[in-house]
Amino acid sequence: MRVILKLLPFLSVILLLAGSQCSRDKSIVSLAEGTILEKEDFAEDTVLILKYHKLGASYLFLDADKSMLYAKHVLRLSQKHDWKKGKILAYNLLSTYYLLDGSYDVLRELSNETMILSQQLGLPYYTAHAQRFMAESYSEFRQWDSARINYNQAIQVFARLGADSARALTMVNLGNCYREKKLNDQAKQHYKQAYEVFDKLNSDWGRAVVLQEEGYLNVRELNFTAAVKYFQRSLALSQKNKNRYGELNTLNDLSNAYYHRREYDKSVQTCLKALEHSKIYHSTQQTNWALTTLSRAYKAKNMPDSALFYNEQVNNNRRMVHDETVKRQYTMYQLMYDNQVMGSEIQQRIINQQRSIQRFLIGFSALIIAFAAFLWFNNKKLRRKNAAIQEALIKGQTIERKRVAAELHDHLGGTLASLNWYMYGIDKKLLSPEEQKIYDSVHQMVGSAYREVRSLSHNLMPAELEEHGLITALDRLISKLNENKNIQFEFNLTGLSDRLNNKIEFELYSIVLELTNNIIKHSGATAATIELTENARSISLRVRDNGSGMIEPGRQGTGLRNVKSRVESLHGKINIHNEASKGTSIEIEIPSKKSVYE
């Protein structure tokens, strides 16, 4: 069961990746520009993301398949690291492609995702593009008011950011919206404003876009001669810029204008060029437009065979989809019929098999439950044994500390006291000046050693800890530490009106002793605080200083490892916060008023 639970995230990722593949995906290993490779390192992958995004944008108006390939690799690598900025770049490329391809349902979903991510990251430029794409989708479904609001909001953002090209393009889109509402005067006004901006930017690409839309507006007004002139000017600019999509799109509009002017030969010739470009660009929408106009032109030329040929190509995909649907329906109906004509004997056999499987599953489940119960009881027994071992270890440590403290106090302390007393018996006046200096130094060192031994023996096992409890022992310890004057220690207590069990008190005292010794020896601090707090569920200990912090936080000495071991023995947790200029803060939390063996 635990193995299955561990595999669930991996299986989820596989299903997610499988579901995200578009039906038009191709298994492409490499392109002429270089093999597409996966990188495990985030820094290297971000470089790839930006590289693929640049390539995808460069192919956007040259080859739809290559542009989509790079856009999906941008999305795949961004999803790998959950890099939201990369996802936005991918969505922006994909949105542009689906707008050109006329897939407005997908465009709306991508726009929503882009808008959410860009607003989270505070990227108004991409939010405005998402609003522009959303408005295009609203326009397609004739939701004019929603489209106009989103267009205007995008224009305002682009104007504020100084993105003049994007602003002008959005103005063209808004003009198209007015054109579809048959508000041609307002459409022309927006086209004029956009053309002025593109003209100021010296953008042939932008001029071509405006001229093509003005040409289509003349088609709607049945002014086909003017429309042809606009399309021809737009086509010349697209050819100059090697904008394959712009050329393809304008060729389709131009062939349509020729058709309405009854110049069928020119319409066919232009359509064939558009068809050739559409196969290179890989646009289903543009291909269908070219095929449709070809079919109409040949029909008008009284060439039914050619008209039928191209019309069949337009409808071929629809028929294939329809045929697959009919086949699936037929298979379903056949299966239902077979189920109905099954004999009672077969039905009973199936029921018996199901019952056998159910019995097996019930027995297997019971076996699993029994095995789990066995493991649980066995684990509980092991925990009790471990608790007993830990209790014995703590008792042994306590006894050993008492013995060592007594040895230090009674033997080494007594020896130092005697040595100090004998030194008082030496007459300094009989010594030379140099010997007197040596005498004073030795006398001072002996006294200091005696005080250190007394302090050490007391700290190992202070009498206050056993007799009066943890709080009194800590108060006494802090008072002794403050006698040094080099570091000012402060002890703050919240709660803990009653004594804790001996193990917790002993461990907490040992932890505080170890951490304060670390502060004195290594921190270079001038102030330190020990905070002990009890609430309904836990006891918290926080020790912090204003020193230089740990030089190498990854390397922990024996003292800190001992502290972690003691915290683990209390079923607690420890967090260490270290900053070079602000010192170190160690936070420990253990269960409140509970024996660790429960």
N, C-alpha and C positions, 0 to 999 in steps of 0.2 A: 504493500500500500504506500509506504514512504517513497519507494522508487517511482511509483506512478505519479504521486504528488510532485516529485521533483521534475518529472518529464512534462507536466502540464504546461508550464510557461513556454517550454521549447515547442510543444505541439501548437500552442496558441500563436506563436510567432510564425510557424510554418503556414498555418491556416490564413493568417493575416496577409502574409506575402503572396500566397496563392490567390486570395480573393482580390488583391489589388492589381492583378495583371489584366490589362485590357485585351479584348478579343483580337486586336490587331497586332499584339506584340509578336516580335520575331526573335528567334534564337540567333542573335548575331554575336559572334565572338570578337571580331575585330573589324575596323574600318581602315580606309587608306590613311586616315590621319593618325592611326596608332591603336594599339590594343587597349581595350577598356579593362582595367584591373581594379580589384578591390584592395583597399588598404585598411589595416587594422588601426593604425594610428590616426587620431582625430586631426592633428595638425596636417598630416599628409592628405587626408580625405577632404579637408576644407579646400586645400589647393586644387584637388581634382574637381570638387564641386564648382569652384569658380571657373576652372578651365572648361568643364563641360557646359556650363551655363553660357559662356562666351561663344563656344562652338554652336550650341543650340540656337542662340540668337542670330548668329551669322547665317545659319541655314534656314531660318524661319521663312524667308521669302524666296528660297532657292529650292529646297527639297524638304517636304513636310515629314517624310519618314525619318530622315536623319535628324531633323530638329526634334521630333518626338523621342527618338532614341536617346539623345543626349539629355533631354528634359527628364526622362524617366530615370536615367542614371543619377541625375542631380537629386531627384526625389528619393531614390533608393539609398544613396549614401547619406542624405540628410535624415532619413528615417532611422538609419543604422545608429546614428549618434543623437537622434532626437534634437537636431539643430533646426530651430524654428526659422531662422533667417534663410537657411538653405531651402527649406520647404516653400517659403514664400517665393523665392527665385524660381523654383520648379513650377509652382502653381501659376505664376505670372506667364511663364513660357507656354504652359499647357493651355491657359485661358486664351492667349492670343491665337494659338493653333485652332482650338475648338470654335473660336469666333469666326476665323477664316473658313473653317469647314462647315459652319452652320449647325453645330451640335449645341443647341442652346440649353437643353436640360443639364448636360454635363457642365456647361459654362456657369450656370447658376450655382451648382454645388461647389465648384472650384472658387467662385467669387465669395461665397459664404465662408469657406475655409480660410481664404486669403485675408478677408476682412477681420476675422477673429484673431488670427495670428499677428497681423500687422498692428492691430490696436493693442494687443498685449505687449508688443515690443516697442510701441511708440514710433511707428514708421508711417507717417502720414502720406508719403509718396505712394507706397504700395496700397494703402487704404483707398486713396483716390483712384488708382487703377482698378481696384476691386469694385468700387462704386461705378466706374465706367463700364466694366464688363457686366455688372448686374443690370445697369440701365439698358445695355444692348439686349439682354435676355428679356427684360420687361417690354422693350419695343417689339421684339419678335412676337410676343404673346399679346400685343396691343394693349398693354397696361401703360397708357401714355403718361398719366400723372406721376406714377412711380418712376418711370424712366426719366422724365424731365427733372424731377427732384434730385435724383442721383447724378444726372449729368451736371446740373448746376453746382452741386456740392463738390464734385470732382474738379470742375473748372475753377472754383474758388480756392481749393487747396493747391492746385497746380500754379495758379497765379501768385499765391502767397509764397510758394517755394521757388518761384522763378523758373519753373519747368515749362517754358514757352511752347516747345514742340508738342508735349503731351496735352497742354491746354488747347492748342490749335486743333489737334486731332479730336479731342472731346467736343469741341465746337462743331466740327464736321459731323460727328455722330449725332449731336443734338439737332443739327440741320436736317439730317436724314429722318430724325423722329418727326420734325415738323413736316417734312415732305410726305411721309406716310399718312399724316393727318390731313394732307392736302392744304396745308398752310404754306403755300409756295413762297410767298413774299418773305415770311420769317425765315424759311429755309435758305433763300438766296442771301439774306442779310448775314446769317451765320457763315455761309460759304465764303462770302466776301471778307468778313473779319478774319477767318482762318487763313485765307489765301494771303492776306496782308502780313500776318504773323510769319507764315512760311517764307514769304518773299523777303521779309526782313532778315530771317535766318539763312536765306539763300539755300533753302532746302528743296531740291528738285523732287525728292521723294514726296514731300508734303504737297507741293504744287500738283504733282500727278494725282494724288488722292483727291484733292479738291476738284480738279478738272473732270475726273471720272464721275464724281457724284453730281456735279452740275450737268454733265452729259446725260446721266440717267434721269435727272429732273426734267430735262428737255424731252426725253422719251415719254415720260409721264404726261407732259403737256402736248404730246403728239407733234413736237417740233423736231422731226428726225434729222433734218439737214443741219441744224445747229448742234444736235446731239453728236452727229458724226464728227464735226469739227472739234468738239471738246474731247471726244474719245481719241481722235488722232493725235491731238496735242499731248494728252495724258500718256498714250502709248509711246510716243517719241521720248518722253522723259523717263519712263520705266525702262525702255531699251537702253537709254544712255546710262542709267544707274545699274543695269544688269539685274533689275528687280523682276525675277521670273514670275512671282505670284502677281505682281502688279500688271505685268504684260499679259499674263494669262487671263486675269479678271477683266482687263480692258478689252482684250480680243473677244471675249464672250459677249460683252456689252455692245461692242462695235458690230459683231455679226448679227446681233439681234436688231440693231438699228438698220443695218443693210436689209434685213428681212422685211422690216416694216416699210422700208422705201421700195420694196419689191425688186431690189438688186440681188437676186437670188444667187447668182454666180459669185459675187463678192461675199455674200453671206456664207456660202459653202466654203470658199477659199479661206476666209477668216476663221471659220469654225474648225477646219482641219488643222490650222496652225494652233488654235487653242487646244484642240484634242492632243496634239503632239506635246505641247507644253504641260498639259495636265498629267500625262503619263510620266513625264520626267519629275514633275512636282509631287505627284502622288496625292491628288485631291479628288476624292469621290464626288463632292458637290460640284466642283468645276467641270469634271468629266461628264457628269449627268447633264449640266447646262449645255455643254458643247454638243453632246449627242442629241439632246432635245431639239436644239436649233437646227442641227443638221437634218434631223427627221422632218421638221416642219419645212425647211427650205427645199429638200428633195420632193416632198409632197407637193409644194407649190410649183415646182418645176415639172410636175407630172411624171415623176420617177418613183413609182410606188415601191419597187423592189428595194431601192436604196433607203427610202423613207422607213420601210418596214424593218430593214436590217438594223438601222441605228435605233429605232424605237424598241426593238427586241433587246438590244444591249442595255438600254435604260432600265427595262423591266426585268432583266434576267435575275438580278439579285433578289428582287421582291418575290419572284416565282420560286427561287431556291429556298428562301425562308418559308414561304407558304407550303412548299412540298414537305419540308422537314416537320412543320407543324402537323400536317395531315398524317404523316407517318407515325408521329408520336401518338396522335389521337387514335389511330387505327390499332397500334400496339396495345394501348390502354383498354380499348373496347374488347380486343381479342382476349386479353388477360381476364377481364371481368366475365366474359362468356365462359372461358375455361373453368373459372372458379364456380360458376353456377351449375355446370354439368358434371361436377365431381360427384362420385357416388358416396353413399353414406359410409361405406367401409373405409374409403380413403380419408374422409373427414374425421372418422373416429381414430384412425391411425395417427393423424396429425395431432389430434387432441391428446392421445396417449403419449406421443413423443413430447408434447409440451409439458405434460404432467411429469414425465420422467426428468425432463430438464429442470423443472421447478424443484422437484425433490432433490436432485443433485445440487442445485444452487443453494437450497435451504441447508442441506447437510454440509456443503462446503463453507457456507457462511457461518454455521455453528462451529465448525472446526477452526475457522479463523478467529471467531470470538473467543473460543476456549484457549487458543494459542496466545491471543492478545492478553487474556486474563492471567495466563501462566507467566507471561513476560512481565506483566504489571506487578504481580505478587513477588516475583523474583527480584524485580527492580526495587520494590519497596523493602525487601529483606536486605538487599545490598546497601540501600541508603541507610538503614538502621545500623548495619555493621560499620559503614563509613562514619556515621555519626558517633558511634562508640569509640572508634579509633581516634577520631578527632578530639573527642572528650578526653581520652587517655593522654593524647599528645599534649593538649592544653594543660592538663593536670601535671604532666611531667615537666613541661616548660615552667609552670609556676613553681613547682618544687625545686627545680634546678636554679631558677632565678633567686629563690629564697636562700638556697645553699651558697650560691656565688656571692650574693649580697652579704650574707653572714661572714663568709670567708674574707671578703674584702674589708668588712668593718672590723671583725675581731682580730684577724691575723695581720693582714697588710696594714690596716689602719693602726693597729696597736704597735706594730713595728715602727711605723713612721712617727707615731707619737713618742715612742721611747727614744728614737733617734733624735727627735727634736729636743726632748728633755735633756739628753746627754750633751747636746750642743750648747745648751744653756750653761752647763757646768764648765765649759771652756772659758778661761779668762782671756778676753780679747786683748787686754793690755800687754800680755806677754808676746803677742804676735806682731810681726812686722807689718807695715802698712799694706803691702801686697797681700800678705796672708789674711789680714783683716778683711780686705775686699773679697777674697775667696771665701772667707768664713761667712760674710754677709750674704753672698750669692747662694752658697749652699744652704744656709739657714732659710733663706727665702724660698728656694726650690723645694726644700723638704716641707715647709708649711703649705706651699701651694699644692704639692702632691697629696698631702694629707687631706686638704679640703676637696680636691678632685675625687679622691677615693671615697670620702664620705658622701659626696654628691652622687657619685656613680652607684654606690651601694644603695642609696636611698631611691634613686630613679629606677633601678632594676626591679625593686619590689617595695614601694613605699608602704609604710604601715597605714597611712590614711586610706589607701585603696581598699584594704581588707576591712578596716574598722569603720570607716565613715563613707566609703563609696567613691564613685568616679568623680563627682563634682568637686569634692573637697581635695582629692588628689590632684586634679587639674589646676585648681586654684593655687595649691602649694607649688606645683611645677612652674606655673606662669610667674609666680612671685620670685622664685629662684632665678628663672631666666632673665627677669628684669633687673636683677642685681648686677648684671654685666654692663648695662647702660649703653652698649653698642647698638642693640636692636630693641625697640620698644614693642613688647608683646601685649596684645589685648585679648581678653577672653569674654565672649558674649554667649549667654545662655538663654534659651527659650524653651519653656516646658520642663520635662524631667523632674517632676515633683517627687516621684518614687524612685527607689534604686532599681537598677536592672539586674539581670542574672550575672553571676560571677564571670562567665565566659565573655559576655558582651563587654562588661566593664574592663576586664583585663585586656581584651583585644583593642578596644577603643583607646585605652590609655597607652598601649604599646604603639599604636598607629600615630597618636599625637606626639609621643616621645620621638619616634623615628623621623617624622616630618619636621619637627622643630629642630632636631639635630641637623637635618639637611639644610634648613634655612640658615642656621648659624655657620655651617661649614662652607656652603657653596653659593648662597644667593647674593651676597653683597648688599642685602637689604638694610633699611633703617627702621622699618616698621613691619609688623606682621599681625594678623588677626586669626584667632581660632573661634569659630562659631559652631555651637552645638544646639540643634533644634529638634524638638519632638512634636509630631502631629499624630493624628489618629491612626495612620497607616505605616509611618516610617520614622526613623531617626536619621537626621542629616548632619554630617560633619563637613565643615568647609574650612580649609586652611589656605590662606593667601598671604603673599608678601609683595613688596614694591621693588624687588630686586631686579637683577639683569635677566632673569629667566634662565631656562635650561639652555646650555650651549648647543647640545645635540639631543633634542627631545627623543630621537629614535633609540638612543643608547641609554638604557636604564641600569642603574647600579643595583647592588644587592639589597640595599635598604628599601628602595622603591619596589623591587620584586617581592620583598617580604610583606610590604604594606598590601600589595595586591593579593597575595596569598591569604592574608588575614581577612581581607574584605570578602574574598570568595568563601572562606570558612564560615562567614556570617550570612551567606546567601545574598550579599549586597552587590552594588555596582559602583565603579569609580570612574570619574571623568577628570582629565588633566587638561587645563587650558594654559598655554604658555605663549607669552609675547616678550620679545627681546627688550622692549622699552617699558613694559608695564608689569613685569614680574610673572609669578606663577600662581595659579589658583587650582587647588585640588579639591574636588567635591565627591563625597562618599555618602551613599544612602543605603541603609540596611532596614529590614523589617522591624517594626516597632513592637516592643514588649512581647516578643515571641521567641521561644527557644528555637535555635537553628535545627534542632533535631525533630521538630514537629512536622 
